[in-house]
Amino acid sequence: MRSNLIAGLDIGTTKTCAVIGELVGESRRRPELKILGVGQARTSGIRREVVTHIEETTESIRKAIEEAELMAGVSVDRVYAGIGGEHIQAQSSMGVVAVGDDEITRKDLDRVHEVARAVALPPDRELLHAIPQEYVVDHQSGIKDPIGMSGTRLETEVYLVTGASPSANNLRKAVSRAGYRIQALVLGTLASARAVLTEDEKEVGVAMVEIGAATTQIAVYFEGKIRHVGVLPVGGDRLTNDLVKGLSIPFGEAQRAKEQYGVAIAQLVDPQETVELPGPSPGQKRHVARELIAHVVEQRLDEIFGLVRDELEERELLSQLGAGVVLTGGTAALHGVVEMGQQVFAAPVRAGVPGEGLTGLADSVRRPRFSTVTGLALFGADRFHETGEGASTLSSGIVSKVGAWIREFF
């Protein structure tokens, strides 16, 4: 019986993705995840990463997870689900305690974390993450793990990430109605960073920019610590909407045109090249210069990158990015996007795809659009690796799904 199955679930504005993996290997540092199955479904009932229709969202979740289960040949009962959107907020908080004995123990660490987390939140907000940044022992800073050290005073800086309670509760409800349980809600930005960033990049300074359908999310790391999380209310759908208006085609056709023919820099396109698009009447076709599509994409993408650059400059973070910028999310798959990023940020830029620590069907998720869902599974693998909790078992899947259904309706 496999008892170490980990499932990630990314409920995006346009698509819902699920990944099922199995924790393998005996590495002490980071676990290895064997990808067993991947599922996708068109998202309905989500607007700007917030649930607007429970039943439609539930159906999207069910389809994506069941497809992943079918590919994997296993059943799961719980998932690590991503959460994001403009309602996400982050802040730093300090905690200080007196050390019980001469040597710092796990109990002291738990106490100082509890003090740092004791921040009054409005009734409509909930704490998603409390991430320790560093520790200070008797005024000696820069300590990553104080357990076993001598001292009388222990301080910590914790990065608190909060979200809107109604948004979180609606996600839980939709997943529960689909027959699964949320093991943990994880900020999608942090999950993506887990999947595409290296520890060396986090140490020397890096900004991950994830261009989703409705939002662009930013995570900045420096000296191994999360320094900033931001959400901009623009994403890949803006490019699609521009193509809808500029080419007078339906949204679905514009999405396909962007993915198949979109280029981030118009100069990379042969001016003589044309592509076939739907005409004004059913069954009709017309030929459009690919350069026109590239111009539309380039202008909007340049604007999005400019907004990211402005935010990084405003917070004085751009100069600290020794490893530059890592682009991910579906829009990061466009040809020429790295070159445009290098022009806008004047820094090293690469495309980020999941890869490190993955085996099995890893090629199935080595694309920018799978960064968040793969990172969610890796987050769950980390949690299981550290605590031995949070994994699914084959025998409990059906029972747990029935139990979740009963709890929801009775």
C-alpha positions as a Markdown table, in Angstrom:
| # | Residue | x | y | z |
|---|---|---|---|---|
| 1 | Met | 0.0 | 0.0 | 0.0 |
| 2 | Arg | 1.3 | 3.5 | -0.9 |
| 3 | Ser | 0.9 | 5.8 | 2.0 |
| 4 | Asn | 3.0 | 8.7 | 0.8 |
| 5 | Leu | 0.9 | 10.1 | -2.1 |
| 6 | Ile | 0.9 | 13.9 | -2.4 |
| 7 | Ala | -1.6 | 15.8 | -4.5 |
| 8 | Gly | -1.4 | 19.5 | -5.6 |
| 9 | Leu | -4.4 | 21.5 | -6.9 |
| 10 | Asp | -4.1 | 24.8 | -8.6 |
| 11 | Ile | -7.5 | 26.4 | -9.3 |
| 12 | Gly | -6.7 | 29.2 | -11.7 |
| 13 | Thr | -8.9 | 31.7 | -13.5 |
| 14 | Thr | -8.9 | 29.8 | -16.8 |
| 15 | Lys | -7.7 | 26.3 | -16.0 |
| 16 | Thr | -7.6 | 23.9 | -13.0 |
| 17 | Cys | -4.6 | 21.6 | -12.7 |
| 18 | Ala | -3.9 | 18.7 | -10.5 |
| 19 | Val | -0.7 | 16.7 | -9.9 |
| 20 | Ile | -0.3 | 13.5 | -8.0 |
| 21 | Gly | 3.1 | 12.4 | -6.9 |
| 22 | Glu | 4.7 | 9.8 | -4.6 |
| 23 | Leu | 7.4 | 10.7 | -2.1 |
| 24 | Val | 10.5 | 8.6 | -2.8 |
| 25 | Gly | 14.2 | 8.7 | -1.8 |
| 26 | Glu | 15.9 | 9.1 | 1.5 |
| 27 | Ser | 17.5 | 12.5 | 1.0 |
| 28 | Arg | 17.8 | 14.4 | 4.3 |
| 29 | Arg | 17.8 | 17.8 | 2.7 |
| 30 | Arg | 14.9 | 17.8 | 0.3 |
| 31 | Pro | 12.5 | 15.1 | -0.7 |
| 32 | Glu | 12.2 | 13.6 | -4.2 |
| 33 | Leu | 8.8 | 13.5 | -5.8 |
| 34 | Lys | 7.9 | 10.9 | -8.4 |
| 35 | Ile | 5.2 | 12.4 | -10.6 |
| 36 | Leu | 2.5 | 9.8 | -11.2 |
| 37 | Gly | -0.4 | 11.7 | -12.8 |
| 38 | Val | -1.4 | 15.1 | -14.2 |
| 39 | Gly | -4.9 | 16.4 | -14.8 |
| 40 | Gln | -6.4 | 19.6 | -16.3 |
| 41 | Ala | -9.8 | 21.0 | -16.7 |
| 42 | Arg | -11.2 | 24.3 | -18.0 |
| 43 | Thr | -12.1 | 26.4 | -15.0 |
| 44 | Ser | -15.6 | 27.7 | -14.5 |
| 45 | Gly | -16.9 | 29.7 | -11.5 |
| 46 | Ile | -13.6 | 31.6 | -10.8 |
| 47 | Arg | -13.1 | 35.2 | -11.5 |
| 48 | Arg | -9.8 | 36.9 | -10.8 |
| 49 | Glu | -8.7 | 33.9 | -8.7 |
| 50 | Val | -11.8 | 34.1 | -6.4 |
| 51 | Val | -14.7 | 31.6 | -6.4 |
| 52 | Thr | -17.9 | 33.2 | -7.9 |
| 53 | His | -19.9 | 30.0 | -8.5 |
| 54 | Ile | -19.4 | 27.0 | -6.1 |
| 55 | Glu | -21.0 | 24.3 | -8.3 |
| 56 | Glu | -19.1 | 25.2 | -11.4 |
| 57 | Thr | -15.8 | 25.4 | -9.5 |
| 58 | Thr | -16.5 | 22.0 | -7.9 |
| 59 | Glu | -17.0 | 20.4 | -11.2 |
| 60 | Ser | -13.7 | 21.8 | -12.5 |
| 61 | Ile | -11.9 | 20.5 | -9.5 |
| 62 | Arg | -13.5 | 17.0 | -9.8 |
| 63 | Lys | -12.5 | 16.7 | -13.5 |
| 64 | Ala | -8.9 | 17.8 | -13.0 |
| 65 | Ile | -8.3 | 15.5 | -10.0 |
| 66 | Glu | -10.1 | 12.5 | -11.5 |
| 67 | Glu | -8.0 | 12.9 | -14.7 |
| 68 | Ala | -4.8 | 12.9 | -12.6 |
| 69 | Glu | -6.0 | 9.9 | -10.6 |
| 70 | Leu | -6.8 | 8.0 | -13.8 |
| 71 | Met | -3.3 | 8.6 | -15.2 |
| 72 | Ala | -1.7 | 7.7 | -11.9 |
| 73 | Gly | -3.8 | 4.6 | -11.3 |
| 74 | Val | -4.3 | 5.7 | -7.7 |
| 75 | Ser | -6.9 | 7.6 | -5.6 |
| 76 | Val | -6.2 | 10.5 | -3.2 |
| 77 | Asp | -8.4 | 11.9 | -0.5 |
| 78 | Arg | -6.7 | 15.2 | 0.3 |
| 79 | Val | -4.9 | 18.0 | -1.6 |
| 80 | Tyr | -2.6 | 20.9 | -1.1 |
| 81 | Ala | -4.6 | 23.7 | -2.7 |
| 82 | Gly | -3.3 | 27.0 | -4.0 |
| 83 | Ile | -4.8 | 30.4 | -3.1 |
| 84 | Gly | -4.0 | 33.8 | -4.6 |
| 85 | Gly | -5.5 | 37.0 | -5.8 |
| 86 | Glu | -5.5 | 40.6 | -5.0 |
| 87 | His | -6.8 | 40.0 | -1.4 |
| 88 | Ile | -3.4 | 38.5 | -0.3 |
| 89 | Gln | -1.4 | 40.7 | 2.1 |
| 90 | Ala | 2.0 | 40.2 | 3.7 |
| 91 | Gln | 3.8 | 41.8 | 6.6 |
| 92 | Ser | 6.8 | 41.1 | 8.9 |
| 93 | Ser | 6.3 | 40.5 | 12.7 |
| 94 | Met | 8.8 | 40.3 | 15.5 |
| 95 | Gly | 8.7 | 37.9 | 18.5 |
| 96 | Val | 10.9 | 37.9 | 21.7 |
| 97 | Val | 11.1 | 35.4 | 24.5 |
| 98 | Ala | 13.4 | 34.6 | 27.4 |
| 99 | Val | 15.1 | 31.2 | 27.1 |
| 100 | Gly | 14.0 | 28.7 | 29.6 |
| 101 | Asp | 17.4 | 27.0 | 30.2 |
| 102 | Asp | 20.9 | 27.9 | 29.2 |
| 103 | Glu | 20.4 | 26.0 | 25.9 |
| 104 | Ile | 17.7 | 26.9 | 23.3 |
| 105 | Thr | 15.3 | 24.0 | 22.7 |
| 106 | Arg | 12.4 | 23.3 | 20.3 |
| 107 | Lys | 10.0 | 24.5 | 23.0 |
| 108 | Asp | 11.7 | 27.9 | 23.0 |
| 109 | Leu | 11.4 | 28.0 | 19.3 |
| 110 | Asp | 7.7 | 27.2 | 19.4 |
| 111 | Arg | 7.1 | 29.9 | 22.0 |
| 112 | Val | 8.9 | 32.7 | 20.0 |
| 113 | His | 7.0 | 31.7 | 16.9 |
| 114 | Glu | 3.7 | 31.9 | 18.8 |
| 115 | Val | 4.6 | 35.4 | 20.0 |
| 116 | Ala | 5.5 | 36.6 | 16.5 |
| 117 | Arg | 2.2 | 35.2 | 15.1 |
| 118 | Ala | 0.1 | 36.9 | 17.8 |
| 119 | Val | -1.0 | 39.7 | 15.5 |
| 120 | Ala | -4.6 | 41.0 | 15.7 |
| 121 | Leu | -6.3 | 40.2 | 12.4 |
| 122 | Pro | -9.7 | 41.6 | 11.3 |
| 123 | Pro | -12.6 | 39.0 | 11.4 |
| 124 | Asp | -12.6 | 38.7 | 7.6 |
| 125 | Arg | -8.9 | 37.7 | 7.3 |
| 126 | Glu | -7.0 | 34.5 | 8.2 |
| 127 | Leu | -3.3 | 33.6 | 8.6 |
| 128 | Leu | -2.0 | 31.4 | 5.7 |
| 129 | His | 1.7 | 31.3 | 6.4 |
| 130 | Ala | 4.1 | 32.3 | 9.2 |
| 131 | Ile | 7.6 | 32.0 | 7.7 |
| 132 | Pro | 10.6 | 32.4 | 10.0 |
| 133 | Gln | 13.1 | 34.8 | 8.4 |
| 134 | Glu | 16.0 | 34.7 | 10.9 |
| 135 | Tyr | 16.7 | 34.4 | 14.6 |
| 136 | Val | 18.6 | 36.6 | 17.0 |
| 137 | Val | 20.3 | 35.1 | 20.1 |
| 138 | Asp | 21.5 | 37.6 | 22.7 |
| 139 | His | 21.6 | 40.3 | 20.0 |
| 140 | Gln | 23.6 | 38.1 | 17.6 |
| 141 | Ser | 21.7 | 38.2 | 14.3 |
| 142 | Gly | 21.8 | 36.2 | 11.1 |
| 143 | Ile | 21.1 | 32.8 | 12.9 |
| 144 | Lys | 19.1 | 30.3 | 10.8 |
| 145 | Asp | 18.7 | 27.5 | 13.4 |
| 146 | Pro | 19.2 | 28.4 | 17.1 |
| 147 | Ile | 18.4 | 25.0 | 18.6 |
| 148 | Gly | 21.2 | 23.9 | 20.8 |
| 149 | Met | 22.8 | 27.3 | 21.1 |
| 150 | Ser | 23.5 | 29.0 | 24.5 |
| 151 | Gly | 21.7 | 32.2 | 25.3 |
| 152 | Thr | 19.1 | 33.9 | 27.5 |
| 153 | Arg | 17.1 | 35.9 | 24.9 |
| 154 | Leu | 15.7 | 34.6 | 21.6 |
| 155 | Glu | 14.2 | 36.8 | 18.9 |
| 156 | Thr | 12.7 | 36.1 | 15.5 |
| 157 | Glu | 11.4 | 37.9 | 12.5 |
| 158 | Val | 8.4 | 36.1 | 10.9 |
| 159 | Tyr | 6.9 | 36.9 | 7.5 |
| 160 | Leu | 3.1 | 36.6 | 7.9 |
| 161 | Val | 0.9 | 36.0 | 4.8 |
| 162 | Thr | -2.9 | 36.5 | 5.2 |
| 163 | Gly | -5.9 | 36.1 | 2.9 |
| 164 | Ala | -9.6 | 37.0 | 2.9 |
| 165 | Ser | -11.5 | 34.4 | 4.9 |
| 166 | Pro | -14.5 | 34.3 | 2.6 |
| 167 | Ser | -12.2 | 33.4 | -0.4 |
| 168 | Ala | -10.5 | 30.7 | 1.6 |
| 169 | Asn | -13.7 | 29.2 | 2.9 |
| 170 | Asn | -15.3 | 29.1 | -0.6 |
| 171 | Leu | -12.2 | 27.2 | -1.9 |
| 172 | Arg | -12.5 | 24.7 | 1.0 |
| 173 | Lys | -16.2 | 24.3 | 0.3 |
| 174 | Ala | -15.7 | 23.7 | -3.5 |
| 175 | Val | -12.9 | 21.1 | -2.8 |
| 176 | Ser | -15.1 | 19.4 | -0.2 |
| 177 | Arg | -18.1 | 19.2 | -2.5 |
| 178 | Ala | -15.8 | 17.6 | -5.1 |
| 179 | Gly | -15.1 | 14.8 | -2.5 |
| 180 | Tyr | -11.7 | 15.8 | -1.3 |
| 181 | Arg | -10.1 | 17.5 | 1.7 |
| 182 | Ile | -7.7 | 20.5 | 1.8 |
| 183 | Gln | -4.7 | 19.5 | 3.7 |
| 184 | Ala | -3.4 | 23.0 | 3.6 |
| 185 | Leu | -4.0 | 26.2 | 1.7 |
| 186 | Val | -0.7 | 27.5 | 0.2 |
| 187 | Leu | -0.1 | 30.8 | -1.4 |
| 188 | Gly | 0.4 | 30.0 | -5.1 |
| 189 | Thr | 3.3 | 32.4 | -5.4 |
| 190 | Leu | 5.3 | 30.6 | -2.7 |
| 191 | Ala | 4.4 | 27.2 | -4.3 |
| 192 | Ser | 5.7 | 28.4 | -7.7 |
| 193 | Ala | 8.9 | 29.7 | -6.1 |
| 194 | Arg | 9.4 | 26.3 | -4.5 |
| 195 | Ala | 9.1 | 24.6 | -8.0 |
| 196 | Val | 11.3 | 26.9 | -10.1 |
| 197 | Leu | 13.9 | 28.7 | -7.9 |
| 198 | Thr | 17.1 | 27.2 | -6.6 |
| 199 | Glu | 18.5 | 27.8 | -3.1 |
| 200 | Asp | 21.5 | 29.6 | -4.6 |
| 201 | Glu | 19.2 | 32.0 | -6.4 |
| 202 | Lys | 17.4 | 32.7 | -3.2 |
| 203 | Glu | 20.6 | 33.4 | -1.4 |
| 204 | Val | 22.1 | 35.9 | -3.9 |
| 205 | Gly | 18.8 | 37.6 | -4.7 |
| 206 | Val | 16.1 | 36.7 | -7.2 |
| 207 | Ala | 12.6 | 37.9 | -8.2 |
| 208 | Met | 10.1 | 35.3 | -9.5 |
| 209 | Val | 7.5 | 36.9 | -11.7 |
| 210 | Glu | 4.5 | 34.6 | -12.4 |
| 211 | Ile | 2.2 | 35.8 | -15.2 |
| 212 | Gly | -1.2 | 34.2 | -14.6 |
| 213 | Ala | -4.4 | 34.7 | -16.5 |
| 214 | Ala | -5.8 | 37.4 | -14.3 |
| 215 | Thr | -2.9 | 38.6 | -12.1 |
| 216 | Thr | 0.9 | 38.8 | -12.1 |
| 217 | Gln | 2.4 | 37.7 | -8.9 |
| 218 | Ile | 5.9 | 38.6 | -7.5 |
| 219 | Ala | 8.1 | 36.9 | -4.9 |
| 220 | Val | 11.5 | 38.3 | -4.0 |
| 221 | Tyr | 14.1 | 36.4 | -2.1 |
| 222 | Phe | 17.4 | 37.7 | -0.8 |
| 223 | Glu | 19.9 | 36.0 | 1.6 |
| 224 | Gly | 17.7 | 32.9 | 1.6 |
| 225 | Lys | 14.7 | 34.8 | 2.9 |
| 226 | Ile | 11.4 | 35.9 | 1.4 |
| 227 | Arg | 11.5 | 39.7 | 1.2 |
| 228 | His | 8.4 | 40.7 | -0.7 |
| 229 | Val | 5.2 | 39.2 | -2.1 |
| 230 | Gly | 3.1 | 41.3 | -4.4 |
| 231 | Val | 0.1 | 40.9 | -6.7 |
| 232 | Leu | -0.6 | 43.1 | -9.8 |
| 233 | Pro | -4.1 | 43.1 | -11.2 |
| 234 | Val | -3.0 | 42.4 | -14.8 |
| 235 | Gly | -2.2 | 39.1 | -16.5 |
| 236 | Gly | -2.2 | 37.1 | -19.7 |
| 237 | Asp | -5.9 | 37.6 | -20.3 |
| 238 | Arg | -5.1 | 41.3 | -21.0 |
| 239 | Leu | -3.1 | 40.1 | -24.0 |
| 240 | Thr | -5.9 | 37.9 | -25.2 |
| 241 | Asn | -8.5 | 40.7 | -24.8 |
| 242 | Asp | -6.2 | 43.0 | -26.9 |
| 243 | Leu | -6.2 | 40.4 | -29.6 |
| 244 | Val | -10.0 | 40.1 | -29.4 |
| 245 | Lys | -10.3 | 43.8 | -30.1 |
| 246 | Gly | -7.4 | 44.1 | -32.5 |
| 247 | Leu | -8.3 | 41.1 | -34.7 |
| 248 | Ser | -12.1 | 41.0 | -34.2 |
| 249 | Ile | -12.1 | 37.4 | -33.2 |
| 250 | Pro | -13.8 | 35.5 | -30.3 |
| 251 | Phe | -11.9 | 35.1 | -27.0 |
| 252 | Gly | -11.3 | 31.4 | -27.5 |
| 253 | Glu | -9.8 | 32.0 | -30.9 |
| 254 | Ala | -7.7 | 34.9 | -29.6 |
| 255 | Gln | -6.4 | 32.6 | -26.8 |
| 256 | Arg | -5.3 | 30.0 | -29.4 |
| 257 | Ala | -3.7 | 32.7 | -31.6 |
| 258 | Lys | -1.7 | 34.0 | -28.7 |
| 259 | Glu | -0.5 | 30.6 | -27.7 |
| 260 | Gln | 0.3 | 29.4 | -31.3 |
| 261 | Tyr | 1.5 | 32.6 | -32.9 |
| 262 | Gly | 2.2 | 35.1 | -30.1 |
| 263 | Val | 5.8 | 36.5 | -29.9 |
| 264 | Ala | 6.9 | 38.9 | -27.2 |
| 265 | Ile | 9.2 | 40.9 | -29.6 |
| 266 | Ala | 7.8 | 41.8 | -33.0 |
| 267 | Gln | 11.3 | 42.0 | -34.5 |
| 268 | Leu | 11.7 | 38.2 | -34.1 |
| 269 | Val | 8.9 | 37.7 | -36.7 |
| 270 | Asp | 9.4 | 37.5 | -40.4 |
| 271 | Pro | 7.3 | 40.5 | -41.8 |
| 272 | Gln | 6.2 | 38.3 | -44.7 |
| 273 | Glu | 4.7 | 35.5 | -42.5 |
| 274 | Thr | 1.0 | 35.2 | -42.3 |
| 275 | Val | -1.3 | 33.0 | -40.2 |
| 276 | Glu | -4.8 | 31.7 | -40.8 |
| 277 | Leu | -7.6 | 32.9 | -38.5 |
| 278 | Pro | -11.4 | 32.6 | -38.5 |
| 279 | Gly | -13.2 | 35.0 | -40.8 |
| 280 | Pro | -16.3 | 37.2 | -40.1 |
| 281 | Ser | -18.7 | 34.5 | -41.1 |
| 282 | Pro | -18.9 | 30.8 | -39.9 |
| 283 | Gly | -16.6 | 28.6 | -42.0 |
| 284 | Gln | -14.7 | 31.5 | -43.5 |
| 285 | Lys | -10.9 | 32.0 | -43.1 |
| 286 | Arg | -8.6 | 35.0 | -43.5 |
| 287 | His | -4.9 | 35.5 | -43.4 |
| 288 | Val | -3.3 | 37.9 | -40.9 |
| 289 | Ala | 0.3 | 39.1 | -40.6 |
| 290 | Arg | 1.9 | 37.3 | -37.7 |
| 291 | Glu | 3.8 | 40.5 | -37.1 |
| 292 | Leu | 0.5 | 42.2 | -36.2 |
| 293 | Ile | -0.2 | 39.6 | -33.4 |
| 294 | Ala | 3.3 | 40.1 | -32.2 |
| 295 | His | 2.9 | 43.9 | -32.0 |
| 296 | Val | -0.2 | 43.6 | -29.9 |
| 297 | Val | 1.4 | 41.0 | -27.5 |
| 298 | Glu | 4.6 | 43.1 | -27.2 |
| 299 | Gln | 2.9 | 46.3 | -26.2 |
| 300 | Arg | 0.8 | 44.7 | -23.4 |
| 301 | Leu | 3.6 | 42.5 | -22.2 |
| 302 | Asp | 6.0 | 45.5 | -22.1 |
| 303 | Glu | 3.4 | 47.3 | -19.9 |
| 304 | Ile | 3.1 | 44.4 | -17.5 |
| 305 | Phe | 6.9 | 44.1 | -17.2 |
| 306 | Gly | 7.1 | 47.8 | -16.6 |
| 307 | Leu | 4.6 | 47.6 | -13.7 |
| 308 | Val | 6.7 | 44.8 | -12.2 |
| 309 | Arg | 9.9 | 46.8 | -12.6 |
| 310 | Asp | 8.2 | 49.9 | -11.0 |
| 311 | Glu | 7.2 | 47.9 | -7.9 |
| 312 | Leu | 10.6 | 46.4 | -7.5 |
| 313 | Glu | 12.2 | 49.8 | -7.8 |
| 314 | Glu | 9.7 | 51.4 | -5.4 |
| 315 | Arg | 10.7 | 48.9 | -2.8 |
| 316 | Glu | 14.4 | 49.2 | -3.6 |
| 317 | Leu | 14.7 | 45.6 | -4.5 |
| 318 | Leu | 15.8 | 45.7 | -8.1 |
| 319 | Ser | 19.4 | 46.4 | -7.2 |
| 320 | Gln | 19.5 | 43.3 | -4.8 |
| 321 | Leu | 18.7 | 40.8 | -7.5 |
| 322 | Gly | 22.1 | 39.2 | -8.1 |
| 323 | Ala | 20.5 | 36.2 | -9.8 |
| 324 | Gly | 18.1 | 38.4 | -11.7 |
| 325 | Val | 14.5 | 37.5 | -12.6 |
| 326 | Val | 12.8 | 34.2 | -13.2 |
| 327 | Leu | 9.7 | 34.3 | -15.4 |
| 328 | Thr | 7.0 | 31.6 | -15.1 |
| 329 | Gly | 3.3 | 31.1 | -15.6 |
| 330 | Gly | 1.6 | 30.3 | -18.9 |
| 331 | Thr | 2.5 | 33.6 | -20.6 |
| 332 | Ala | 6.2 | 32.9 | -19.9 |
| 333 | Ala | 6.1 | 30.2 | -22.6 |
| 334 | Leu | 5.8 | 32.9 | -25.3 |
| 335 | His | 8.7 | 33.0 | -27.7 |
| 336 | Gly | 10.9 | 36.0 | -27.0 |
| 337 | Val | 9.6 | 36.6 | -23.4 |
| 338 | Val | 13.1 | 36.1 | -21.9 |
| 339 | Glu | 14.7 | 38.6 | -24.3 |
| 340 | Met | 12.0 | 41.2 | -23.5 |
| 341 | Gly | 12.5 | 40.7 | -19.8 |
| 342 | Gln | 16.2 | 41.3 | -20.2 |
| 343 | Gln | 15.5 | 44.6 | -22.0 |
| 344 | Val | 13.0 | 45.8 | -19.3 |
| 345 | Phe | 14.8 | 44.7 | -16.1 |
| 346 | Ala | 18.4 | 45.2 | -17.4 |
| 347 | Ala | 19.2 | 42.0 | -15.4 |
| 348 | Pro | 19.7 | 38.3 | -16.0 |
| 349 | Val | 16.4 | 36.7 | -16.9 |
| 350 | Arg | 15.4 | 33.0 | -17.4 |
| 351 | Ala | 12.2 | 31.0 | -17.9 |
| 352 | Gly | 11.3 | 29.0 | -14.8 |
| 353 | Val | 9.9 | 25.4 | -15.2 |
| 354 | Pro | 9.6 | 22.7 | -12.5 |
| 355 | Gly | 12.4 | 20.1 | -12.7 |
| 356 | Glu | 14.6 | 19.9 | -9.6 |
| 357 | Gly | 13.7 | 17.0 | -7.3 |
| 358 | Leu | 11.2 | 15.4 | -9.8 |
| 359 | Thr | 11.2 | 11.9 | -11.3 |
| 360 | Gly | 8.6 | 9.7 | -12.9 |
| 361 | Leu | 6.5 | 11.6 | -15.4 |
| 362 | Ala | 8.4 | 14.8 | -14.7 |
| 363 | Asp | 8.4 | 15.8 | -18.4 |
| 364 | Ser | 4.6 | 16.2 | -18.1 |
| 365 | Val | 5.0 | 19.2 | -15.8 |
| 366 | Arg | 8.2 | 20.8 | -17.2 |
| 367 | Arg | 6.2 | 23.8 | -18.5 |
| 368 | Pro | 5.8 | 27.3 | -17.0 |
| 369 | Arg | 2.0 | 26.8 | -16.6 |
| 370 | Phe | 2.5 | 23.9 | -14.2 |
| 371 | Ser | 4.8 | 25.7 | -11.8 |
| 372 | Thr | 2.2 | 26.4 | -9.2 |
| 373 | Val | 0.5 | 23.0 | -9.1 |
| 374 | Thr | 3.9 | 21.2 | -9.1 |
| 375 | Gly | 5.1 | 23.5 | -6.3 |
| 376 | Leu | 2.0 | 22.7 | -4.3 |
| 377 | Ala | 2.8 | 19.0 | -4.5 |
| 378 | Leu | 6.5 | 19.7 | -3.6 |
| 379 | Phe | 5.2 | 21.8 | -0.6 |
| 380 | Gly | 3.2 | 18.8 | 0.5 |
| 381 | Ala | 6.3 | 16.5 | 0.0 |
| 382 | Asp | 8.3 | 18.9 | 2.2 |
| 383 | Arg | 5.7 | 18.8 | 4.9 |
| 384 | Phe | 5.5 | 15.0 | 4.8 |
| 385 | His | 9.3 | 14.7 | 4.8 |
| 386 | Glu | 9.5 | 16.8 | 7.9 |
| 387 | Thr | 6.5 | 15.7 | 9.9 |
| 388 | Gly | 5.3 | 12.4 | 8.4 |
| 389 | Glu | 1.8 | 13.9 | 8.0 |
| 390 | Gly | -0.3 | 15.2 | 5.2 |
| 391 | Ala | -0.1 | 12.3 | 2.7 |
| 392 | Ser | -3.0 | 10.3 | 1.1 |
| 393 | Thr | -3.3 | 6.5 | 1.3 |
| 394 | Leu | -4.9 | 4.3 | -1.3 |
| 395 | Ser | -7.2 | 2.6 | 1.2 |
| 396 | Ser | -8.7 | 5.7 | 2.6 |
| 397 | Gly | -9.4 | 7.6 | -0.6 |
| 398 | Ile | -13.0 | 6.4 | -1.2 |
| 399 | Val | -14.0 | 6.4 | 2.4 |
| 400 | Ser | -12.7 | 10.0 | 2.9 |
| 401 | Lys | -14.5 | 11.2 | -0.2 |
| 402 | Val | -17.8 | 9.8 | 1.0 |
| 403 | Gly | -17.2 | 11.3 | 4.4 |
| 404 | Ala | -16.5 | 14.7 | 2.9 |
| 405 | Trp | -19.7 | 14.5 | 0.9 |
| 406 | Ile | -21.8 | 13.5 | 4.0 |
| 407 | Arg | -20.2 | 16.4 | 6.0 |
| 408 | Glu | -21.0 | 18.9 | 3.3 |
| 409 | Phe | -24.7 | 18.0 | 2.8 |
| 410 | Phe | -25.7 | 16.8 | 6.3 |
